[in-house]
Amino acid sequence: MLNPSDAIKTQQEFSGRLKDNHPSAQRKWDSSREMMKLNNYSEAGEDIRQALEFLLKDILDNSKSLEKQLKQPKRDVLRSELGKYLKC
């Protein structure tokens, strides 16, 4: 398990990796870190969800919501947008 200082360093490194190629995801990720510092966990959770959504939109090159990225025909996750990407 990470100690708190390692967790903070890991979060900062992740933010740095997002910065150049995924600025929208990076802004939401940084916002979630700030909300956590303020103990605003509900807002932090929403920001993390949005960061993931923005990241998937960039990677999959579409404008679908997070829910639609994961929606799959006949409950087959490999047929979802994300599943198709992961199979490649």
Jmol script that loads the backbone (N, CA, C; Angstrom):
load data "model"
ATOM      1  N   MET A   1       0.847  -1.187   0.000  1.00  0.00           N
ATOM      2  CA  MET A   1       0.000   0.000   0.000  1.00  0.00           C
ATOM      3  C   MET A   1       0.887   1.243   0.000  1.00  0.00           C
ATOM      4  N   LEU A   2       0.470   2.247  -0.755  1.00  0.00           N
ATOM      5  CA  LEU A   2       1.241   3.478  -0.842  1.00  0.00           C
ATOM      6  C   LEU A   2       1.091   4.295   0.430  1.00  0.00           C
ATOM      7  N   ASN A   3       2.187   4.904   0.874  1.00  0.00           N
ATOM      8  CA  ASN A   3       2.031   5.854   1.964  1.00  0.00           C
ATOM      9  C   ASN A   3       1.542   7.167   1.358  1.00  0.00           C
ATOM     10  N   PRO A   4       1.020   8.086   2.173  1.00  0.00           N
ATOM     11  CA  PRO A   4       0.415   9.310   1.616  1.00  0.00           C
ATOM     12  C   PRO A   4       1.336  10.095   0.689  1.00  0.00           C
ATOM     13  N   SER A   5       2.613  10.224   1.024  1.00  0.00           N
ATOM     14  CA  SER A   5       3.498  11.004   0.158  1.00  0.00           C
ATOM     15  C   SER A   5       3.720  10.310  -1.189  1.00  0.00           C
ATOM     16  N   ASP A   6       3.766   8.970  -1.201  1.00  0.00           N
ATOM     17  CA  ASP A   6       3.885   8.237  -2.463  1.00  0.00           C
ATOM     18  C   ASP A   6       2.627   8.391  -3.307  1.00  0.00           C
ATOM     19  N   ALA A   7       1.473   8.380  -2.659  1.00  0.00           N
ATOM     20  CA  ALA A   7       0.203   8.541  -3.379  1.00  0.00           C
ATOM     21  C   ALA A   7       0.138   9.914  -4.031  1.00  0.00           C
ATOM     22  N   ILE A   8       0.569  10.940  -3.319  1.00  0.00           N
ATOM     23  CA  ILE A   8       0.557  12.303  -3.876  1.00  0.00           C
ATOM     24  C   ILE A   8       1.510  12.385  -5.062  1.00  0.00           C
ATOM     25  N   LYS A   9       2.684  11.799  -4.924  1.00  0.00           N
ATOM     26  CA  LYS A   9       3.656  11.801  -6.022  1.00  0.00           C
ATOM     27  C   LYS A   9       3.090  11.078  -7.242  1.00  0.00           C
ATOM     28  N   THR A  10       2.434   9.951  -7.027  1.00  0.00           N
ATOM     29  CA  THR A  10       1.829   9.189  -8.122  1.00  0.00           C
ATOM     30  C   THR A  10       0.747  10.006  -8.814  1.00  0.00           C
ATOM     31  N   GLN A  11      -0.084  10.699  -8.043  1.00  0.00           N
ATOM     32  CA  GLN A  11      -1.137  11.539  -8.620  1.00  0.00           C
ATOM     33  C   GLN A  11      -0.533  12.668  -9.447  1.00  0.00           C
ATOM     34  N   GLN A  12       0.541  13.272  -8.958  1.00  0.00           N
ATOM     35  CA  GLN A  12       1.196  14.355  -9.684  1.00  0.00           C
ATOM     36  C   GLN A  12       1.823  13.843 -10.982  1.00  0.00           C
ATOM     37  N   GLU A  13       2.437  12.668 -10.933  1.00  0.00           N
ATOM     38  CA  GLU A  13       3.030  12.087 -12.137  1.00  0.00           C
ATOM     39  C   GLU A  13       1.960  11.782 -13.182  1.00  0.00           C
ATOM     40  N   PHE A  14       0.829  11.260 -12.734  1.00  0.00           N
ATOM     41  CA  PHE A  14      -0.274  10.970 -13.655  1.00  0.00           C
ATOM     42  C   PHE A  14      -0.762  12.262 -14.303  1.00  0.00           C
ATOM     43  N   SER A  15      -0.902  13.309 -13.504  1.00  0.00           N
ATOM     44  CA  SER A  15      -1.332  14.602 -14.026  1.00  0.00           C
ATOM     45  C   SER A  15      -0.351  15.105 -15.079  1.00  0.00           C
ATOM     46  N   GLY A  16       0.931  14.948 -14.815  1.00  0.00           N
ATOM     47  CA  GLY A  16       1.945  15.375 -15.776  1.00  0.00           C
ATOM     48  C   GLY A  16       1.862  14.618 -17.089  1.00  0.00           C
ATOM     49  N   ARG A  17       1.553  13.325 -17.021  1.00  0.00           N
ATOM     50  CA  ARG A  17       1.430  12.529 -18.248  1.00  0.00           C
ATOM     51  C   ARG A  17       0.207  12.942 -19.066  1.00  0.00           C
ATOM     52  N   LEU A  18      -0.835  13.409 -18.392  1.00  0.00           N
ATOM     53  CA  LEU A  18      -2.043  13.832 -19.099  1.00  0.00           C
ATOM     54  C   LEU A  18      -1.875  15.189 -19.774  1.00  0.00           C
ATOM     55  N   LYS A  19      -1.025  16.021 -19.218  1.00  0.00           N
ATOM     56  CA  LYS A  19      -0.954  17.437 -19.586  1.00  0.00           C
ATOM     57  C   LYS A  19      -0.828  17.697 -21.087  1.00  0.00           C
ATOM     58  N   ASP A  20       0.110  17.056 -21.754  1.00  0.00           N
ATOM     59  CA  ASP A  20       0.369  17.371 -23.159  1.00  0.00           C
ATOM     60  C   ASP A  20      -0.690  16.855 -24.119  1.00  0.00           C
ATOM     61  N   ASN A  21      -1.144  15.631 -23.919  1.00  0.00           N
ATOM     62  CA  ASN A  21      -2.048  15.012 -24.891  1.00  0.00           C
ATOM     63  C   ASN A  21      -3.517  15.022 -24.495  1.00  0.00           C
ATOM     64  N   HIS A  22      -3.799  15.240 -23.228  1.00  0.00           N
ATOM     65  CA  HIS A  22      -5.180  15.160 -22.750  1.00  0.00           C
ATOM     66  C   HIS A  22      -5.463  16.289 -21.753  1.00  0.00           C
ATOM     67  N   PRO A  23      -5.409  17.561 -22.199  1.00  0.00           N
ATOM     68  CA  PRO A  23      -5.537  18.684 -21.263  1.00  0.00           C
ATOM     69  C   PRO A  23      -6.879  18.750 -20.534  1.00  0.00           C
ATOM     70  N   SER A  24      -7.969  18.365 -21.176  1.00  0.00           N
ATOM     71  CA  SER A  24      -9.279  18.395 -20.502  1.00  0.00           C
ATOM     72  C   SER A  24      -9.309  17.390 -19.360  1.00  0.00           C
ATOM     73  N   ALA A  25      -8.791  16.204 -19.613  1.00  0.00           N
ATOM     74  CA  ALA A  25      -8.730  15.180 -18.566  1.00  0.00           C
ATOM     75  C   ALA A  25      -7.806  15.635 -17.444  1.00  0.00           C
ATOM     76  N   GLN A  26      -6.705  16.273 -17.792  1.00  0.00           N
ATOM     77  CA  GLN A  26      -5.750  16.744 -16.788  1.00  0.00           C
ATOM     78  C   GLN A  26      -6.370  17.806 -15.886  1.00  0.00           C
ATOM     79  N   ARG A  27      -7.121  18.738 -16.457  1.00  0.00           N
ATOM     80  CA  ARG A  27      -7.764  19.780 -15.640  1.00  0.00           C
ATOM     81  C   ARG A  27      -8.748  19.165 -14.652  1.00  0.00           C
ATOM     82  N   LYS A  28      -9.544  18.200 -15.104  1.00  0.00           N
ATOM     83  CA  LYS A  28     -10.508  17.548 -14.206  1.00  0.00           C
ATOM     84  C   LYS A  28      -9.788  16.724 -13.146  1.00  0.00           C
ATOM     85  N   TRP A  29      -8.710  16.051 -13.529  1.00  0.00           N
ATOM     86  CA  TRP A  29      -7.932  15.263 -12.567  1.00  0.00           C
ATOM     87  C   TRP A  29      -7.377  16.177 -11.472  1.00  0.00           C
ATOM     88  N   ASP A  30      -6.790  17.315 -11.882  1.00  0.00           N
ATOM     89  CA  ASP A  30      -6.244  18.252 -10.897  1.00  0.00           C
ATOM     90  C   ASP A  30      -7.343  18.824 -10.014  1.00  0.00           C
ATOM     91  N   SER A  31      -8.496  19.083 -10.604  1.00  0.00           N
ATOM     92  CA  SER A  31      -9.634  19.572  -9.823  1.00  0.00           C
ATOM     93  C   SER A  31     -10.050  18.545  -8.778  1.00  0.00           C
ATOM     94  N   SER A  32     -10.033  17.275  -9.148  1.00  0.00           N
ATOM     95  CA  SER A  32     -10.414  16.229  -8.186  1.00  0.00           C
ATOM     96  C   SER A  32      -9.431  16.186  -7.021  1.00  0.00           C
ATOM     97  N   ARG A  33      -8.160  16.392  -7.296  1.00  0.00           N
ATOM     98  CA  ARG A  33      -7.160  16.412  -6.222  1.00  0.00           C
ATOM     99  C   ARG A  33      -7.414  17.576  -5.272  1.00  0.00           C
ATOM    100  N   GLU A  34      -7.780  18.725  -5.825  1.00  0.00           N
ATOM    101  CA  GLU A  34      -8.081  19.886  -4.976  1.00  0.00           C
ATOM    102  C   GLU A  34      -9.330  19.633  -4.133  1.00  0.00           C
ATOM    103  N   MET A  35     -10.338  19.024  -4.740  1.00  0.00           N
ATOM    104  CA  MET A  35     -11.564  18.724  -3.990  1.00  0.00           C
ATOM    105  C   MET A  35     -11.287  17.743  -2.849  1.00  0.00           C
ATOM    106  N   MET A  36     -10.390  16.790  -3.081  1.00  0.00           N
ATOM    107  CA  MET A  36     -10.024  15.842  -2.018  1.00  0.00           C
ATOM    108  C   MET A  36      -9.360  16.570  -0.855  1.00  0.00           C
ATOM    109  N   LYS A  37      -8.497  17.536  -1.168  1.00  0.00           N
ATOM    110  CA  LYS A  37      -7.828  18.310  -0.115  1.00  0.00           C
ATOM    111  C   LYS A  37      -8.838  19.068   0.733  1.00  0.00           C
ATOM    112  N   LEU A  38      -9.942  19.475   0.105  1.00  0.00           N
ATOM    113  CA  LEU A  38     -10.991  20.229   0.805  1.00  0.00           C
ATOM    114  C   LEU A  38     -12.037  19.310   1.428  1.00  0.00           C
ATOM    115  N   ASN A  39     -11.794  17.996   1.362  1.00  0.00           N
ATOM    116  CA  ASN A  39     -12.735  16.988   1.886  1.00  0.00           C
ATOM    117  C   ASN A  39     -14.092  17.031   1.191  1.00  0.00           C
ATOM    118  N   ASN A  40     -14.110  17.498  -0.037  1.00  0.00           N
ATOM    119  CA  ASN A  40     -15.336  17.528  -0.832  1.00  0.00           C
ATOM    120  C   ASN A  40     -15.325  16.282  -1.724  1.00  0.00           C
ATOM    121  N   TYR A  41     -15.618  15.152  -1.101  1.00  0.00           N
ATOM    122  CA  TYR A  41     -15.449  13.862  -1.770  1.00  0.00           C
ATOM    123  C   TYR A  41     -16.448  13.628  -2.902  1.00  0.00           C
ATOM    124  N   SER A  42     -17.645  14.139  -2.757  1.00  0.00           N
ATOM    125  CA  SER A  42     -18.644  13.964  -3.815  1.00  0.00           C
ATOM    126  C   SER A  42     -18.190  14.662  -5.097  1.00  0.00           C
ATOM    127  N   GLU A  43     -17.749  15.901  -4.958  1.00  0.00           N
ATOM    128  CA  GLU A  43     -17.263  16.659  -6.113  1.00  0.00           C
ATOM    129  C   GLU A  43     -15.990  16.025  -6.679  1.00  0.00           C
ATOM    130  N   ALA A  44     -15.120  15.538  -5.804  1.00  0.00           N
ATOM    131  CA  ALA A  44     -13.887  14.877  -6.255  1.00  0.00           C
ATOM    132  C   ALA A  44     -14.219  13.639  -7.084  1.00  0.00           C
ATOM    133  N   GLY A  45     -15.183  12.862  -6.624  1.00  0.00           N
ATOM    134  CA  GLY A  45     -15.584  11.666  -7.360  1.00  0.00           C
ATOM    135  C   GLY A  45     -16.139  12.002  -8.732  1.00  0.00           C
ATOM    136  N   GLU A  46     -16.941  13.057  -8.804  1.00  0.00           N
ATOM    137  CA  GLU A  46     -17.493  13.481 -10.095  1.00  0.00           C
ATOM    138  C   GLU A  46     -16.380  13.957 -11.028  1.00  0.00           C
ATOM    139  N   ASP A  47     -15.410  14.681 -10.482  1.00  0.00           N
ATOM    140  CA  ASP A  47     -14.293  15.148 -11.308  1.00  0.00           C
ATOM    141  C   ASP A  47     -13.450  13.983 -11.824  1.00  0.00           C
ATOM    142  N   ILE A  48     -13.259  12.955 -11.005  1.00  0.00           N
ATOM    143  CA  ILE A  48     -12.518  11.770 -11.449  1.00  0.00           C
ATOM    144  C   ILE A  48     -13.276  11.077 -12.581  1.00  0.00           C
ATOM    145  N   ARG A  49     -14.600  10.962 -12.437  1.00  0.00           N
ATOM    146  CA  ARG A  49     -15.418  10.347 -13.485  1.00  0.00           C
ATOM    147  C   ARG A  49     -15.289  11.139 -14.789  1.00  0.00           C
ATOM    148  N   GLN A  50     -15.348  12.475 -14.682  1.00  0.00           N
ATOM    149  CA  GLN A  50     -15.236  13.306 -15.874  1.00  0.00           C
ATOM    150  C   GLN A  50     -13.836  13.232 -16.485  1.00  0.00           C
ATOM    151  N   ALA A  51     -12.813  13.138 -15.652  1.00  0.00           N
ATOM    152  CA  ALA A  51     -11.448  13.000 -16.172  1.00  0.00           C
ATOM    153  C   ALA A  51     -11.332  11.719 -16.995  1.00  0.00           C
ATOM    154  N   LEU A  52     -11.889  10.633 -16.481  1.00  0.00           N
ATOM    155  CA  LEU A  52     -11.866   9.365 -17.220  1.00  0.00           C
ATOM    156  C   LEU A  52     -12.659   9.486 -18.521  1.00  0.00           C
ATOM    157  N   GLU A  53     -13.799  10.156 -18.459  1.00  0.00           N
ATOM    158  CA  GLU A  53     -14.612  10.341 -19.668  1.00  0.00           C
ATOM    159  C   GLU A  53     -13.845  11.136 -20.721  1.00  0.00           C
ATOM    160  N   PHE A  54     -13.218  12.240 -20.330  1.00  0.00           N
ATOM    161  CA  PHE A  54     -12.446  13.050 -21.277  1.00  0.00           C
ATOM    162  C   PHE A  54     -11.267  12.261 -21.842  1.00  0.00           C
ATOM    163  N   LEU A  55     -10.616  11.476 -21.005  1.00  0.00           N
ATOM    164  CA  LEU A  55      -9.486  10.670 -21.459  1.00  0.00           C
ATOM    165  C   LEU A  55      -9.937   9.643 -22.500  1.00  0.00           C
ATOM    166  N   LEU A  56     -11.045   8.958 -22.237  1.00  0.00           N
ATOM    167  CA  LEU A  56     -11.548   7.973 -23.202  1.00  0.00           C
ATOM    168  C   LEU A  56     -11.994   8.639 -24.500  1.00  0.00           C
ATOM    169  N   LYS A  57     -12.611   9.815 -24.410  1.00  0.00           N
ATOM    170  CA  LYS A  57     -13.009  10.527 -25.629  1.00  0.00           C
ATOM    171  C   LYS A  57     -11.788  10.822 -26.492  1.00  0.00           C
ATOM    172  N   ASP A  58     -10.701  11.250 -25.845  1.00  0.00           N
ATOM    173  CA  ASP A  58      -9.476  11.538 -26.598  1.00  0.00           C
ATOM    174  C   ASP A  58      -8.881  10.267 -27.200  1.00  0.00           C
ATOM    175  N   ILE A  59      -8.764   9.227 -26.405  1.00  0.00           N
ATOM    176  CA  ILE A  59      -8.127   7.988 -26.865  1.00  0.00           C
ATOM    177  C   ILE A  59      -8.948   7.305 -27.951  1.00  0.00           C
ATOM    178  N   LEU A  60     -10.267   7.262 -27.756  1.00  0.00           N
ATOM    179  CA  LEU A  60     -11.141   6.564 -28.707  1.00  0.00           C
ATOM    180  C   LEU A  60     -11.594   7.465 -29.851  1.00  0.00           C
ATOM    181  N   ASP A  61     -11.225   8.744 -29.775  1.00  0.00           N
ATOM    182  CA  ASP A  61     -11.528   9.726 -30.817  1.00  0.00           C
ATOM    183  C   ASP A  61     -13.019   9.785 -31.132  1.00  0.00           C
ATOM    184  N   ASN A  62     -13.816   9.958 -30.078  1.00  0.00           N
ATOM    185  CA  ASN A  62     -15.246  10.159 -30.264  1.00  0.00           C
ATOM    186  C   ASN A  62     -15.757  11.100 -29.179  1.00  0.00           C
ATOM    187  N   SER A  63     -17.028  11.392 -29.191  1.00  0.00           N
ATOM    188  CA  SER A  63     -17.592  12.331 -28.215  1.00  0.00           C
ATOM    189  C   SER A  63     -18.637  11.667 -27.328  1.00  0.00           C
ATOM    190  N   LYS A  64     -18.552  10.363 -27.169  1.00  0.00           N
ATOM    191  CA  LYS A  64     -19.549   9.635 -26.376  1.00  0.00           C
ATOM    192  C   LYS A  64     -19.301   9.807 -24.883  1.00  0.00           C
ATOM    193  N   SER A  65     -20.389   9.751 -24.122  1.00  0.00           N
ATOM    194  CA  SER A  65     -20.276   9.812 -22.668  1.00  0.00           C
ATOM    195  C   SER A  65     -19.586   8.554 -22.148  1.00  0.00           C
ATOM    196  N   LEU A  66     -19.144   8.605 -20.912  1.00  0.00           N
ATOM    197  CA  LEU A  66     -18.491   7.441 -20.305  1.00  0.00           C
ATOM    198  C   LEU A  66     -19.401   6.225 -20.355  1.00  0.00           C
ATOM    199  N   GLU A  67     -20.661   6.442 -20.041  1.00  0.00           N
ATOM    200  CA  GLU A  67     -21.619   5.334 -20.036  1.00  0.00           C
ATOM    201  C   GLU A  67     -21.749   4.704 -21.421  1.00  0.00           C
ATOM    202  N   LYS A  68     -21.760   5.531 -22.450  1.00  0.00           N
ATOM    203  CA  LYS A  68     -21.899   5.000 -23.810  1.00  0.00           C
ATOM    204  C   LYS A  68     -20.610   4.363 -24.318  1.00  0.00           C
ATOM    205  N   GLN A  69     -19.470   4.776 -23.770  1.00  0.00           N
ATOM    206  CA  GLN A  69     -18.203   4.124 -24.141  1.00  0.00           C
ATOM    207  C   GLN A  69     -18.214   2.671 -23.673  1.00  0.00           C
ATOM    208  N   LEU A  70     -18.895   2.424 -22.553  1.00  0.00           N
ATOM    209  CA  LEU A  70     -18.892   1.097 -21.940  1.00  0.00           C
ATOM    210  C   LEU A  70     -20.118   0.268 -22.290  1.00  0.00           C
ATOM    211  N   LYS A  71     -21.139   0.926 -22.886  1.00  0.00           N
ATOM    212  CA  LYS A  71     -22.363   0.209 -23.239  1.00  0.00           C
ATOM    213  C   LYS A  71     -22.040  -0.810 -24.328  1.00  0.00           C
ATOM    214  N   GLN A  72     -22.565  -1.994 -24.170  1.00  0.00           N
ATOM    215  CA  GLN A  72     -22.243  -3.055 -25.102  1.00  0.00           C
ATOM    216  C   GLN A  72     -23.507  -3.792 -25.540  1.00  0.00           C
ATOM    217  N   PRO A  73     -23.532  -4.237 -26.793  1.00  0.00           N
ATOM    218  CA  PRO A  73     -24.656  -5.048 -27.247  1.00  0.00           C
ATOM    219  C   PRO A  73     -24.643  -6.414 -26.560  1.00  0.00           C
ATOM    220  N   LYS A  74     -25.777  -6.859 -26.175  1.00  0.00           N
ATOM    221  CA  LYS A  74     -25.945  -8.195 -25.582  1.00  0.00           C
ATOM    222  C   LYS A  74     -24.976  -8.446 -24.425  1.00  0.00           C
ATOM    223  N   ARG A  75     -24.687  -7.405 -23.659  1.00  0.00           N
ATOM    224  CA  ARG A  75     -23.833  -7.499 -22.461  1.00  0.00           C
ATOM    225  C   ARG A  75     -22.422  -8.022 -22.748  1.00  0.00           C
ATOM    226  N   ASP A  76     -21.955  -7.882 -23.963  1.00  0.00           N
ATOM    227  CA  ASP A  76     -20.610  -8.315 -24.335  1.00  0.00           C
ATOM    228  C   ASP A  76     -19.693  -7.092 -24.315  1.00  0.00           C
ATOM    229  N   VAL A  77     -18.938  -6.930 -23.240  1.00  0.00           N
ATOM    230  CA  VAL A  77     -18.114  -5.737 -23.068  1.00  0.00           C
ATOM    231  C   VAL A  77     -17.080  -5.579 -24.180  1.00  0.00           C
ATOM    232  N   LEU A  78     -16.661  -6.657 -24.804  1.00  0.00           N
ATOM    233  CA  LEU A  78     -15.691  -6.545 -25.886  1.00  0.00           C
ATOM    234  C   LEU A  78     -16.285  -5.914 -27.139  1.00  0.00           C
ATOM    235  N   ARG A  79     -17.596  -5.784 -27.189  1.00  0.00           N
ATOM    236  CA  ARG A  79     -18.243  -5.103 -28.318  1.00  0.00           C
ATOM    237  C   ARG A  79     -18.444  -3.617 -28.043  1.00  0.00           C
ATOM    238  N   SER A  80     -18.182  -3.177 -26.830  1.00  0.00           N
ATOM    239  CA  SER A  80     -18.309  -1.756 -26.508  1.00  0.00           C
ATOM    240  C   SER A  80     -17.187  -0.986 -27.202  1.00  0.00           C
ATOM    241  N   GLU A  81     -17.290   0.342 -27.217  1.00  0.00           N
ATOM    242  CA  GLU A  81     -16.240   1.159 -27.831  1.00  0.00           C
ATOM    243  C   GLU A  81     -14.893   0.878 -27.176  1.00  0.00           C
ATOM    244  N   LEU A  82     -14.886   0.803 -25.866  1.00  0.00           N
ATOM    245  CA  LEU A  82     -13.652   0.523 -25.139  1.00  0.00           C
ATOM    246  C   LEU A  82     -13.156  -0.892 -25.430  1.00  0.00           C
ATOM    247  N   GLY A  83     -14.057  -1.846 -25.477  1.00  0.00           N
ATOM    248  CA  GLY A  83     -13.677  -3.228 -25.766  1.00  0.00           C
ATOM    249  C   GLY A  83     -13.044  -3.373 -27.138  1.00  0.00           C
ATOM    250  N   LYS A  84     -13.613  -2.692 -28.127  1.00  0.00           N
ATOM    251  CA  LYS A  84     -13.048  -2.740 -29.482  1.00  0.00           C
ATOM    252  C   LYS A  84     -11.623  -2.191 -29.488  1.00  0.00           C
ATOM    253  N   TYR A  85     -11.417  -1.116 -28.755  1.00  0.00           N
ATOM    254  CA  TYR A  85     -10.083  -0.520 -28.678  1.00  0.00           C
ATOM    255  C   TYR A  85      -9.097  -1.469 -27.999  1.00  0.00           C
ATOM    256  N   LEU A  86      -9.533  -2.093 -26.919  1.00  0.00           N
ATOM    257  CA  LEU A  86      -8.643  -2.971 -26.161  1.00  0.00           C
ATOM    258  C   LEU A  86      -8.290  -4.244 -26.923  1.00  0.00           C
ATOM    259  N   LYS A  87      -9.181  -4.690 -27.828  1.00  0.00           N
ATOM    260  CA  LYS A  87      -8.906  -5.903 -28.604  1.00  0.00           C
ATOM    261  C   LYS A  87      -7.821  -5.676 -29.652  1.00  0.00           C
ATOM    262  N   CYS A  88      -7.628  -4.433 -30.069  1.00  0.00           N
ATOM    263  CA  CYS A  88      -6.624  -4.135 -31.119  1.00  0.00           C
ATOM    264  C   CYS A  88      -5.217  -4.342 -30.647  1.00  0.00           C
TER     265      CYS A  88
END
end "model"
wireframe off; spacefill off
backbone 0.3
color backbone group
